[in-house]
Amino acid sequence: MQAITALPAGQLTAAGGSLWVGRVNGTLLEQVDPASGTVVRRLQTRVGVALAFAAGRLWTVFRDGRLQRLATE
């Protein structure tokens, strides 16, 4: 082990060579470089209670069961 980098608390999923972190019911989604642990991009978007990566897209689900694709481009 070379280093340990703390990540922001919240929902986490891996996608496309990056880690994506969003706070439950928050409005900020962060793309993290897993090699360095640094945040490389921040997006203002509504995040539900969970994050998932499927079919080449990043998704979030809300407490009421709604599933929403998150725009990451």
Secondary structure, 3 states (H helix, E strand, C coil): CCCCCCCCCCEEEEECCEEEEECCCCCEEEEECCCCCCEEEEEECCCCCEEEEECCEEEEECCCCCEEEECCC
